[in-house]
Amino acid sequence: MAMSPLISAWLVGALGGLHCLSMCGGFAAVIAAGDQGVDGVSPLVPRRAIVRQQAGHHAGRIVTYTLLGPPFGAGGVALLKAADLLTLQRGMYVFANLGLALNRQGDGWLQRAGARMFGAVLPFVRRERWA
């Protein structure tokens, strides 16, 4: 099995945990601190009371994510469509073939331009290839 799906799953979990801690940790701490009794001792509370106390928080969280999810998802799709790699790839193919067809003397301007571009892209390609 390739390591990239495992690494990806681990990163999603780790970053998701950090997101949850930073976005919801304060709210959870306030809810838990509100249950403190005298001298910082938490009284035993029935399950129904805990559910009732936290239902508003969780309902608000779910409604907020439900309302914010579609606009952010649409934004992500728009960004992915804006970066149409197939069109870019076809354009580079036509440009390279025109350069090869028009450059029979072999002065190498296209090769030098391609080498500079490939040199800039190579670190990213290496990182993705072995991930």
N, C-alpha and C positions, 0 to 999 in steps of 0.2 A: 504494500500500500504506500502511496506517495505521502511524504511528510507534510506537504503544503496544506491539505485539508485539516490535518490535526493541528498544525500551527495556527491556521486561520480560526479554527474553533476555539483554541485556547485564547487567542487574542480577543475574539468577540466576547468570551466569558470574562476575561480580565478587565477589558475596557468597559463592559456592561456593568460589572461590579463597581468600578470606580464611578461610573455615571450614576448608579443608584445611590452610592454613598454620598456623592456631592449634591445630587438633586433632591433626594428624599431623606437623607440622614438627619438633617436638621428638623424636619417635620416629625420624623419618628421619635427623635430625642425629646421634642417638646411634648408629644403625646404621652410618652413614657414618663417624663418628669411631672406631668400633671397628675399622675396617679400616686405621687409620693405622699406619704402621710407625715405624721409627726416624727421628727428626728431622722428624716430620710428613709423611713421604713415603709415599704410598699405593703398595703393590706392585701389580703387575698380577695380577689374580686371574681364573682361568677362569670362564666364564659359569656352569657348573654349580655352582661353589662359591658364587657370588653368589646364585643362585636358592635353593640350599639354606639359606643364611644368612637370607634374607628371607622364605622360605616361611612360617615360623611367625608372623611379624608380619602378613603379609597374610591368612593363614588366620584369625588372631584378629580382625583388623579386619572381615573379611567375616562371620564368625560373630556378632560383636557387633552389627553393623548389621542382620543378619538377625533376631536375637532382639529388638532394640529397635525395629525398624521397625513391626511390627504393633501394639504397644501405643500408640505415638505416632500412628500412622495412625488407630487407633480413636478416640483422644482428639480428633484433628482433625475426624473425621466427627461425633463427638458435639457438638463446639462449633458446627459448621456447622448441625446439626439444631436445636440450641438457639436459634440465631438464625434462626428461621423467618420470613423477611421477608414471605412471602405472607400469613401470619396477621396480622402487624402491619399490612400494607397494607390488608387487608380491614377490620380494626378501625378504622383511621383513616378509611376510606371511609364506614363506617356512622356513626361519630361526626360526621363532617362533614355528612353528609346529614341526620342528626337535628338537628344545630345549625341547618342551613338551614331545615328544615321547622318547627322550633319558634320560630325567631327571625324573625318576619315584620316586626317593627318596624325592623330594621336598626340596632340599637344598636352592632353591630360587635365584640362581645366575641370571637366566633369568628375574625374577621378579624385582630384584634390578636394573639390567641394563635397563629394560623397564621403571622403575620408574624414573631413572635419565634422560633418554631421554625424557620422557613425561613431566618431570618437566621443562626441557629446552624449550619445544615446547608450553607448556600450556599458557604462556602470549600471544603468537601470536594467538593461537586458540581462546582464550577468546575475544581478540580484534576483530577478524574477525566474530565471532559468533554473537556478539551484535551490529555490525556496520550496 
